[in-house]
Every structure is written in structure tokens, then in C-alpha cells.
Amino acid sequence: MKKEIKRTGLAVLGVALLGVLAAWLIKDQITKHKRDLFSPRFLRRLAALGHMAKVEASVDNINLMRDFILWERKESLRDRARLIIKRMEEEASMLDSPAF
């Protein structure tokens, strides 16, 4: 019984460590390539979209994302960019409207 618990604990610890490593690698890639929206590499563009999903809404950022949609060939990345634009436009409209 104790060996089973020990093995299960080690397995859970191993999976958790792999999860932490994967999260760190993904975050590292997003940080490294956060401005590569127009890169020829798919993963760099995906990482750049991850960065853009977190940035503050501005006219420049919205226009940049619109340019990206026109340029991008992959439908999945265009869809992600459309969601980012929608969020930015909603955020921008809330900033423009007066709070009562």
C-alpha cells in the first residue's frame, strides 16, 4: 500500500513539474517573440497574438491588429486576432463613454 502511494505521489509530482516547465517555456516564447506579428513562423505569430491579447487598447493597436488580419493566411490566427480586436474596441468604447 505504501509503495502505491509513493509511486502515485511521484507520478503526480512529475506531471506537476512537466506542467510548470511547459508553462515556463510558453511564457518565455511569448515574451521573446511578443512583437513578431508579421513573422513567417506560425508559433511566433501565435506568441505575438498572446502578447497583443494583454496590451492596452489603443487606436494604434486596433489598427495593427486589423492590418494583421488582412495579412494573415491562417484562419485560426485571424479568428484569434478578431477576438482581440473585439476586446480592444469594447475597452476603448468604455474609456470614451462618460461614467455616471
C-alpha positions in Angstrom: 0.0 0.0 0.0 2.8 2.5 0.9 4.6 1.7 -2.3 1.5 2.6 -4.3 1.1 5.9 -2.5 4.8 6.7 -3.1 4.5 5.9 -6.8 1.3 7.9 -7.1 2.9 10.8 -5.3 6.0 10.7 -7.6 3.8 10.5 -10.7 1.8 13.5 -9.6 4.9 15.4 -8.8 6.4 14.5 -12.2 3.2 15.7 -14.0 3.2 18.9 -12.0 6.8 19.6 -12.8 6.2 19.0 -16.5 3.2 21.4 -16.3 5.4 24.1 -14.7 8.1 23.5 -17.3 5.6 23.8 -20.2 4.1 27.0 -18.7 7.5 28.5 -18.3 8.5 27.6 -21.9 5.3 29.1 -23.3 5.7 32.3 -21.3 9.3 32.5 -22.4 8.3 32.2 -26.0 5.6 34.8 -25.7 8.0 37.2 -24.1 10.7 36.6 -26.7 8.5 37.0 -29.7 5.8 39.3 -28.5 6.3 41.7 -31.4 6.6 39.2 -34.2 3.1 39.6 -35.6 4.3 39.5 -39.1 6.9 36.8 -38.7 6.9 33.9 -41.3 6.8 31.5 -38.4 3.4 30.4 -37.1 4.4 30.0 -33.5 6.0 33.4 -33.3 2.8 35.0 -34.7 0.8 33.0 -32.2 3.1 34.2 -29.3 2.7 37.8 -30.6 -1.1 37.4 -30.5 -0.8 36.2 -26.9 1.1 39.4 -26.1 -1.4 41.6 -28.0 -4.3 40.0 -26.1 -2.9 41.6 -22.9 -1.9 45.0 -24.1 -4.0 48.2 -23.5 -6.5 49.1 -26.2 -5.4 52.0 -28.4 -6.2 53.1 -31.9 -2.7 52.1 -33.0 -3.1 48.6 -31.5 -6.5 48.1 -33.1 -5.2 49.3 -36.5 -2.2 47.0 -36.2 -4.5 44.0 -35.5 -6.6 44.9 -38.5 -3.5 45.0 -40.7 -2.6 41.6 -39.3 -5.9 40.1 -40.2 -5.6 41.4 -43.8 -2.1 39.9 -44.0 -2.5 36.6 -42.1 -3.2 33.4 -44.1 -4.2 31.1 -41.3 -7.9 31.3 -40.4 -7.2 30.3 -36.7 -4.9 33.2 -36.2 -7.3 35.6 -37.9 -10.1 34.4 -35.6 -7.9 35.0 -32.6 -7.0 38.5 -33.8 -10.7 39.3 -34.4 -11.4 38.4 -30.7 -8.5 40.6 -29.6 -9.9 43.5 -31.7 -13.4 43.0 -30.2 -11.9 43.2 -26.7 -9.9 46.3 -27.6 -12.9 48.0 -29.2 -15.1 47.3 -26.2 -12.3 48.6 -23.8 -11.8 51.7 -25.9 -15.5 52.5 -26.1 -15.7 52.2 -22.3 -12.9 54.6 -21.9 -14.6 57.1 -24.3 -18.0 57.0 -22.6 -18.5 59.2 -19.6 -19.1 57.4 -16.3 -22.2 58.5 -14.5 
